[in-house]
């Protein structure tokens, strides 16, 4: 069994907040506040998209935003994403999921165990 990777919760949260801030600057339609929490559900780590924003963005724009967040977080924590990298997909791609009227943008879970600690 592979050794679990440990990531500091505060550093991970800071990386996600910085990633969202950078993606908002690149995608001005996404006027999101930096998340104060991270949802771990629907098999992605992500942030919910506010309902008013959904009527102003396309799926392609949402995917581009999620890709930027995933790339930024992977840059801050490459050890957690190294196992997911392949020649065809060298950097993680974002995830967009819509379930029951809720849209969440984030990134798929890492294939290896990752311990997030405070």
VMD Tcl script that builds the backbone (N, CA, C; Angstrom):
set m [mol new atoms 354]
animate dup $m
set s [atomselect $m all]
$s set {name element resname resid chain x y z} {
  {N N UNK 1 A 0.833 -1.178 0.000}
  {CA C UNK 1 A 0.000 0.000 0.000}
  {C C UNK 1 A 0.883 1.250 0.000}
  {N N UNK 2 A 0.479 2.241 -0.722}
  {CA C UNK 2 A 1.246 3.490 -0.829}
  {C C UNK 2 A 1.192 4.269 0.479}
  {N N UNK 3 A 2.249 4.994 0.747}
  {CA C UNK 3 A 2.329 5.850 1.924}
  {C C UNK 3 A 1.396 7.046 1.746}
  {N N UNK 4 A 0.628 7.389 2.763}
  {CA C UNK 4 A -0.267 8.546 2.704}
  {C C UNK 4 A 0.553 9.828 2.699}
  {N N UNK 5 A 0.088 10.815 1.952}
  {CA C UNK 5 A 0.714 12.132 1.927}
  {C C UNK 5 A 0.018 13.002 2.957}
  {N N UNK 6 A 0.757 13.784 3.709}
  {CA C UNK 6 A 0.186 14.675 4.717}
  {C C UNK 6 A 0.270 16.107 4.225}
  {N N UNK 7 A -0.840 16.819 4.356}
  {CA C UNK 7 A -0.912 18.223 3.946}
  {C C UNK 7 A -1.476 19.023 5.117}
  {N N UNK 8 A -0.901 20.163 5.396}
  {CA C UNK 8 A -1.406 21.053 6.432}
  {C C UNK 8 A -2.739 21.638 5.999}
  {N N UNK 9 A -3.749 21.556 6.873}
  {CA C UNK 9 A -5.065 22.093 6.546}
  {C C UNK 9 A -5.001 23.600 6.308}
  {N N UNK 10 A -4.242 24.319 7.127}
  {CA C UNK 10 A -4.163 25.774 6.946}
  {C C UNK 10 A -3.461 26.127 5.637}
  {N N UNK 11 A -2.398 25.380 5.290}
  {CA C UNK 11 A -1.713 25.651 4.023}
  {C C UNK 11 A -2.603 25.280 2.841}
  {N N UNK 12 A -3.329 24.170 2.962}
  {CA C UNK 12 A -4.220 23.744 1.884}
  {C C UNK 12 A -5.341 24.771 1.699}
  {N N UNK 13 A -5.934 25.225 2.816}
  {CA C UNK 13 A -6.994 26.232 2.747}
  {C C UNK 13 A -6.475 27.520 2.118}
  {N N UNK 14 A -5.266 27.933 2.495}
  {CA C UNK 14 A -4.664 29.136 1.905}
  {C C UNK 14 A -4.452 28.959 0.408}
  {N N UNK 15 A -4.014 27.763 0.006}
  {CA C UNK 15 A -3.796 27.497 -1.422}
  {C C UNK 15 A -5.112 27.555 -2.190}
  {N N UNK 16 A -6.179 26.998 -1.622}
  {CA C UNK 16 A -7.487 27.041 -2.289}
  {C C UNK 16 A -7.971 28.477 -2.379}
  {N N UNK 17 A -7.841 29.245 -1.309}
  {CA C UNK 17 A -8.280 30.644 -1.333}
  {C C UNK 17 A -7.499 31.445 -2.368}
  {N N UNK 18 A -6.190 31.239 -2.446}
  {CA C UNK 18 A -5.374 31.941 -3.446}
  {C C UNK 18 A -5.754 31.499 -4.853}
  {N N UNK 19 A -6.058 30.219 -5.015}
  {CA C UNK 19 A -6.449 29.700 -6.325}
  {C C UNK 19 A -7.754 30.324 -6.787}
  {N N UNK 20 A -8.721 30.422 -5.892}
  {CA C UNK 20 A -10.011 31.029 -6.243}
  {C C UNK 20 A -9.814 32.498 -6.569}
  {N N UNK 21 A -9.018 33.208 -5.789}
  {CA C UNK 21 A -8.760 34.636 -6.045}
  {C C UNK 21 A -8.127 34.833 -7.422}
  {N N UNK 22 A -7.134 34.007 -7.755}
  {CA C UNK 22 A -6.464 34.116 -9.058}
  {C C UNK 22 A -7.428 33.772 -10.193}
  {N N UNK 23 A -8.253 32.755 -9.996}
  {CA C UNK 23 A -9.205 32.361 -11.041}
  {C C UNK 23 A -10.273 33.434 -11.238}
  {N N UNK 24 A -10.698 34.106 -10.167}
  {CA C UNK 24 A -11.682 35.191 -10.270}
  {C C UNK 24 A -11.110 36.334 -11.108}
  {N N UNK 25 A -9.824 36.636 -10.924}
  {CA C UNK 25 A -9.206 37.694 -11.710}
  {C C UNK 25 A -9.144 37.329 -13.190}
  {N N UNK 26 A -8.939 36.050 -13.483}
  {CA C UNK 26 A -8.861 35.593 -14.867}
  {C C UNK 26 A -10.247 35.438 -15.497}
  {N N UNK 27 A -11.239 35.141 -14.685}
  {CA C UNK 27 A -12.613 34.909 -15.156}
  {C C UNK 27 A -13.541 35.866 -14.405}
  {N N UNK 28 A -13.654 37.116 -14.843}
  {CA C UNK 28 A -14.382 38.135 -14.086}
  {C C UNK 28 A -15.873 37.849 -13.868}
  {N N UNK 29 A -16.477 36.969 -14.658}
  {CA C UNK 29 A -17.879 36.626 -14.414}
  {C C UNK 29 A -18.049 35.900 -13.082}
  {N N UNK 30 A -16.998 35.248 -12.628}
  {CA C UNK 30 A -17.037 34.495 -11.382}
  {C C UNK 30 A -16.661 35.414 -10.227}
  {N N UNK 31 A -17.601 36.182 -9.788}
  {CA C UNK 31 A -17.362 37.085 -8.664}
  {C C UNK 31 A -17.669 36.322 -7.374}
  {N N UNK 32 A -16.724 35.478 -6.976}
  {CA C UNK 32 A -16.867 34.664 -5.777}
  {C C UNK 32 A -15.969 35.180 -4.677}
  {N N UNK 33 A -16.443 35.088 -3.470}
  {CA C UNK 33 A -15.597 35.363 -2.317}
  {C C UNK 33 A -14.703 34.147 -2.114}
  {N N UNK 34 A -13.536 34.350 -1.550}
  {CA C UNK 34 A -12.662 33.223 -1.236}
  {C C UNK 34 A -13.411 32.324 -0.255}
  {N N UNK 35 A -13.434 31.033 -0.505}
  {CA C UNK 35 A -14.194 30.127 0.364}
  {C C UNK 35 A -13.586 30.049 1.765}
  {N N UNK 36 A -14.472 29.935 2.749}
  {CA C UNK 36 A -13.989 29.780 4.127}
  {C C UNK 36 A -13.970 28.313 4.523}
  {N N UNK 37 A -14.530 27.463 3.668}
  {CA C UNK 37 A -14.541 26.031 3.916}
  {C C UNK 37 A -14.428 25.293 2.604}
  {N N UNK 38 A -14.196 24.018 2.686}
  {CA C UNK 38 A -14.056 23.181 1.494}
  {C C UNK 38 A -15.040 22.037 1.610}
  {N N UNK 39 A -15.877 21.859 0.605}
  {CA C UNK 39 A -16.825 20.747 0.604}
  {C C UNK 39 A -16.123 19.494 0.111}
  {N N UNK 40 A -16.252 18.418 0.838}
  {CA C UNK 40 A -15.696 17.140 0.414}
  {C C UNK 40 A -16.890 16.214 0.218}
  {N N UNK 41 A -17.416 16.247 -0.992}
  {CA C UNK 41 A -18.586 15.439 -1.315}
  {C C UNK 41 A -18.662 15.275 -2.814}
  {N N UNK 42 A -19.554 14.454 -3.259}
  {CA C UNK 42 A -19.737 14.212 -4.689}
  {C C UNK 42 A -18.441 13.777 -5.366}
  {N N UNK 43 A -17.533 13.219 -4.610}
  {CA C UNK 43 A -16.255 12.724 -5.106}
  {C C UNK 43 A -15.351 13.804 -5.692}
  {N N UNK 44 A -15.597 15.068 -5.344}
  {CA C UNK 44 A -14.644 16.130 -5.683}
  {C C UNK 44 A -14.459 16.995 -4.451}
  {N N UNK 45 A -13.341 17.685 -4.405}
  {CA C UNK 45 A -13.144 18.702 -3.377}
  {C C UNK 45 A -13.496 20.005 -4.056}
  {N N UNK 46 A -14.455 20.720 -3.508}
  {CA C UNK 46 A -14.870 21.900 -4.246}
  {C C UNK 46 A -15.602 22.937 -3.441}
  {N N UNK 47 A -16.046 23.945 -4.167}
  {CA C UNK 47 A -16.787 25.056 -3.577}
  {C C UNK 47 A -18.107 25.185 -4.324}
  {N N UNK 48 A -19.191 25.488 -3.598}
  {CA C UNK 48 A -20.481 25.668 -4.268}
  {C C UNK 48 A -20.518 26.989 -5.030}
  {N N UNK 49 A -21.251 27.002 -6.133}
  {CA C UNK 49 A -21.403 28.211 -6.944}
  {C C UNK 49 A -22.741 28.854 -6.580}
  {N N UNK 50 A -22.746 30.137 -6.219}
  {CA C UNK 50 A -24.000 30.815 -5.869}
  {C C UNK 50 A -24.976 30.811 -7.049}
  {N N UNK 51 A -26.240 30.640 -6.746}
  {CA C UNK 51 A -27.299 30.562 -7.751}
  {C C UNK 51 A -27.296 31.750 -8.721}
  {N N UNK 52 A -27.184 33.002 -8.258}
  {CA C UNK 52 A -27.204 34.137 -9.204}
  {C C UNK 52 A -26.071 34.085 -10.234}
  {N N UNK 53 A -24.943 33.532 -9.866}
  {CA C UNK 53 A -23.807 33.441 -10.781}
  {C C UNK 53 A -24.074 32.451 -11.904}
  {N N UNK 54 A -24.810 31.388 -11.602}
  {CA C UNK 54 A -25.032 30.319 -12.579}
  {C C UNK 54 A -25.741 30.796 -13.836}
  {N N UNK 55 A -26.580 31.813 -13.723}
  {CA C UNK 55 A -27.311 32.289 -14.898}
  {C C UNK 55 A -26.456 33.159 -15.815}
  {N N UNK 56 A -25.225 33.458 -15.404}
  {CA C UNK 56 A -24.361 34.347 -16.189}
  {C C UNK 56 A -23.115 33.676 -16.758}
  {N N UNK 57 A -22.947 32.382 -16.527}
  {CA C UNK 57 A -21.757 31.701 -17.025}
  {C C UNK 57 A -22.147 30.447 -17.796}
  {N N UNK 58 A -21.288 30.083 -18.727}
  {CA C UNK 58 A -21.505 28.856 -19.499}
  {C C UNK 58 A -20.791 27.696 -18.809}
  {N N UNK 59 A -21.106 26.498 -19.244}
  {CA C UNK 59 A -20.425 25.322 -18.709}
  {C C UNK 59 A -18.929 25.387 -19.034}
  {N N UNK 60 A -18.593 25.847 -20.232}
  {CA C UNK 60 A -17.179 25.970 -20.612}
  {C C UNK 60 A -16.449 26.955 -19.698}
  {N N UNK 61 A -17.097 28.057 -19.338}
  {CA C UNK 61 A -16.482 29.025 -18.425}
  {C C UNK 61 A -16.313 28.428 -17.034}
  {N N UNK 62 A -17.298 27.666 -16.589}
  {CA C UNK 62 A -17.204 27.002 -15.288}
  {C C UNK 62 A -16.053 25.990 -15.287}
  {N N UNK 63 A -15.907 25.238 -16.382}
  {CA C UNK 63 A -14.821 24.255 -16.479}
  {C C UNK 63 A -13.467 24.945 -16.480}
  {N N UNK 64 A -13.342 26.048 -17.209}
  {CA C UNK 64 A -12.080 26.791 -17.245}
  {C C UNK 64 A -11.723 27.316 -15.858}
  {N N UNK 65 A -12.715 27.811 -15.136}
  {CA C UNK 65 A -12.492 28.306 -13.780}
  {C C UNK 65 A -12.023 27.162 -12.883}
  {N N UNK 66 A -12.701 26.016 -12.943}
  {CA C UNK 66 A -12.323 24.851 -12.132}
  {C C UNK 66 A -10.925 24.362 -12.493}
  {N N UNK 67 A -10.578 24.379 -13.790}
  {CA C UNK 67 A -9.230 23.975 -14.216}
  {C C UNK 67 A -8.169 24.887 -13.604}
  {N N UNK 68 A -8.438 26.199 -13.583}
  {CA C UNK 68 A -7.478 27.142 -13.001}
  {C C UNK 68 A -7.313 26.909 -11.501}
  {N N UNK 69 A -8.409 26.661 -10.796}
  {CA C UNK 69 A -8.329 26.385 -9.363}
  {C C UNK 69 A -7.514 25.114 -9.125}
  {N N UNK 70 A -7.821 24.048 -9.872}
  {CA C UNK 70 A -7.106 22.778 -9.704}
  {C C UNK 70 A -5.617 22.939 -10.003}
  {N N UNK 71 A -5.289 23.658 -11.062}
  {CA C UNK 71 A -3.885 23.863 -11.419}
  {C C UNK 71 A -3.135 24.654 -10.366}
  {N N UNK 72 A -3.796 25.670 -9.819}
  {CA C UNK 72 A -3.153 26.497 -8.800}
  {C C UNK 72 A -2.921 25.697 -7.518}
  {N N UNK 73 A -3.927 24.939 -7.079}
  {CA C UNK 73 A -3.785 24.134 -5.869}
  {C C UNK 73 A -2.713 23.062 -6.077}
  {N N UNK 74 A -2.686 22.446 -7.254}
  {CA C UNK 74 A -1.668 21.434 -7.546}
  {C C UNK 74 A -0.274 22.043 -7.527}
  {N N UNK 75 A -0.151 23.295 -7.960}
  {CA C UNK 75 A 1.141 23.972 -7.908}
  {C C UNK 75 A 1.599 24.209 -6.481}
  {N N UNK 76 A 0.654 24.449 -5.592}
  {CA C UNK 76 A 0.984 24.688 -4.188}
  {C C UNK 76 A 1.246 23.390 -3.428}
  {N N UNK 77 A 0.645 22.287 -3.896}
  {CA C UNK 77 A 0.790 20.987 -3.223}
  {C C UNK 77 A 1.076 19.892 -4.250}
  {N N UNK 78 A 2.203 19.967 -4.948}
  {CA C UNK 78 A 2.473 18.988 -6.005}
  {C C UNK 78 A 2.585 17.553 -5.503}
  {N N UNK 79 A 3.013 17.387 -4.254}
  {CA C UNK 79 A 3.161 16.043 -3.729}
  {C C UNK 79 A 1.826 15.314 -3.647}
  {N N UNK 80 A 0.753 16.025 -3.468}
  {CA C UNK 80 A -0.562 15.399 -3.361}
  {C C UNK 80 A -1.143 15.045 -4.724}
  {N N UNK 81 A -0.666 15.692 -5.775}
  {CA C UNK 81 A -1.220 15.474 -7.107}
  {C C UNK 81 A -0.287 14.692 -8.026}
  {N N UNK 82 A 0.933 14.428 -7.584}
  {CA C UNK 82 A 1.922 13.769 -8.441}
  {C C UNK 82 A 1.434 12.421 -8.939}
  {N N UNK 83 A 0.764 11.655 -8.090}
  {CA C UNK 83 A 0.302 10.322 -8.485}
  {C C UNK 83 A -0.796 10.387 -9.537}
  {N N UNK 84 A -1.522 11.491 -9.607}
  {CA C UNK 84 A -2.613 11.620 -10.578}
  {C C UNK 84 A -2.117 12.064 -11.948}
  {N N UNK 85 A -0.889 12.547 -12.026}
  {CA C UNK 85 A -0.352 13.055 -13.292}
  {C C UNK 85 A -0.009 11.905 -14.236}
  {N N UNK 86 A -0.341 12.089 -15.495}
  {CA C UNK 86 A 0.021 11.134 -16.537}
  {C C UNK 86 A 0.607 11.921 -17.700}
  {N N UNK 87 A 1.191 11.226 -18.654}
  {CA C UNK 87 A 1.741 11.904 -19.829}
  {C C UNK 87 A 0.640 12.637 -20.586}
  {N N UNK 88 A -0.537 12.036 -20.676}
  {CA C UNK 88 A -1.641 12.657 -21.398}
  {C C UNK 88 A -2.278 13.786 -20.598}
  {N N UNK 89 A -2.161 13.727 -19.276}
  {CA C UNK 89 A -2.792 14.720 -18.408}
  {C C UNK 89 A -1.787 15.116 -17.326}
  {N N UNK 90 A -0.794 15.950 -17.698}
  {CA C UNK 90 A 0.283 16.260 -16.750}
  {C C UNK 90 A -0.151 17.101 -15.557}
  {N N UNK 91 A -1.200 17.860 -15.692}
  {CA C UNK 91 A -1.679 18.650 -14.555}
  {C C UNK 91 A -3.138 18.294 -14.297}
  {N N UNK 92 A -3.572 18.398 -13.057}
  {CA C UNK 92 A -4.956 18.026 -12.762}
  {C C UNK 92 A -5.950 18.961 -13.444}
  {N N UNK 93 A -7.051 18.392 -13.812}
  {CA C UNK 93 A -8.133 19.176 -14.407}
  {C C UNK 93 A -9.200 19.389 -13.353}
  {N N UNK 94 A -9.893 20.491 -13.481}
  {CA C UNK 94 A -10.965 20.793 -12.551}
  {C C UNK 94 A -12.170 19.909 -12.792}
  {N N UNK 95 A -13.061 19.930 -11.826}
  {CA C UNK 95 A -14.297 19.158 -11.925}
  {C C UNK 95 A -15.479 20.099 -11.763}
  {N N UNK 96 A -16.517 19.851 -12.532}
  {CA C UNK 96 A -17.778 20.586 -12.420}
  {C C UNK 96 A -18.853 19.531 -12.232}
  {N N UNK 97 A -19.609 19.643 -11.161}
  {CA C UNK 97 A -20.674 18.678 -10.928}
  {C C UNK 97 A -21.955 19.422 -10.568}
  {N N UNK 98 A -23.046 18.939 -11.105}
  {CA C UNK 98 A -24.354 19.505 -10.810}
  {C C UNK 98 A -25.251 18.376 -10.332}
  {N N UNK 99 A -25.719 18.510 -9.105}
  {CA C UNK 99 A -26.593 17.501 -8.517}
  {C C UNK 99 A -27.721 18.207 -7.784}
  {N N UNK 100 A -28.936 17.890 -8.121}
  {CA C UNK 100 A -30.076 18.448 -7.398}
  {C C UNK 100 A -30.143 19.959 -7.404}
  {N N UNK 101 A -29.723 20.581 -8.496}
  {CA C UNK 101 A -29.774 22.041 -8.585}
  {C C UNK 101 A -28.587 22.746 -7.959}
  {N N UNK 102 A -27.625 22.005 -7.482}
  {CA C UNK 102 A -26.418 22.587 -6.902}
  {C C UNK 102 A -25.248 22.334 -7.839}
  {N N UNK 103 A -24.434 23.358 -8.059}
  {CA C UNK 103 A -23.238 23.220 -8.882}
  {C C UNK 103 A -22.028 23.427 -7.981}
  {N N UNK 104 A -21.078 22.495 -8.087}
  {CA C UNK 104 A -19.852 22.579 -7.301}
  {C C UNK 104 A -18.678 22.531 -8.265}
  {N N UNK 105 A -17.738 23.447 -8.073}
  {CA C UNK 105 A -16.513 23.496 -8.871}
  {C C UNK 105 A -15.360 23.085 -7.970}
  {N N UNK 106 A -14.472 22.268 -8.487}
  {CA C UNK 106 A -13.332 21.847 -7.681}
  {C C UNK 106 A -12.400 20.966 -8.474}
  {N N UNK 107 A -11.915 19.920 -7.825}
  {CA C UNK 107 A -11.028 18.982 -8.495}
  {C C UNK 107 A -11.297 17.593 -7.955}
  {N N UNK 108 A -11.059 16.582 -8.806}
  {CA C UNK 108 A -11.301 15.199 -8.375}
  {C C UNK 108 A -10.352 14.811 -7.254}
  {N N UNK 109 A -10.729 13.809 -6.478}
  {CA C UNK 109 A -9.836 13.372 -5.400}
  {C C UNK 109 A -8.557 12.767 -5.956}
  {N N UNK 110 A -7.514 12.819 -5.170}
  {CA C UNK 110 A -6.253 12.228 -5.549}
  {C C UNK 110 A -6.400 10.709 -5.446}
  {N N UNK 111 A -5.729 9.942 -6.297}
  {CA C UNK 111 A -5.887 8.496 -6.251}
  {C C UNK 111 A -5.263 7.848 -5.013}
  {N N UNK 112 A -4.272 8.490 -4.409}
  {CA C UNK 112 A -3.653 7.959 -3.203}
  {C C UNK 112 A -4.275 8.628 -1.985}
  {N N UNK 113 A -4.091 8.021 -0.845}
  {CA C UNK 113 A -4.608 8.588 0.397}
  {C C UNK 113 A -3.875 9.883 0.707}
  {N N UNK 114 A -4.626 10.898 1.115}
  {CA C UNK 114 A -4.053 12.180 1.510}
  {C C UNK 114 A -4.615 12.543 2.874}
  {N N UNK 115 A -3.757 12.799 3.828}
  {CA C UNK 115 A -4.158 13.188 5.167}
  {C C UNK 115 A -4.048 14.698 5.242}
  {N N UNK 116 A -5.157 15.376 5.557}
  {CA C UNK 116 A -5.139 16.826 5.713}
  {C C UNK 116 A -5.242 17.101 7.209}
  {N N UNK 117 A -4.232 17.776 7.741}
  {CA C UNK 117 A -4.207 18.019 9.178}
  {C C UNK 117 A -4.031 19.484 9.474}
  {N N UNK 118 A -4.429 19.872 10.681}
  {CA C UNK 118 A -4.349 21.265 11.091}
  {C C UNK 118 A -2.936 21.645 11.418}
}
mol reanalyze $m
mol bondsrecalc $m
mol representation Tube
mol addrep $m
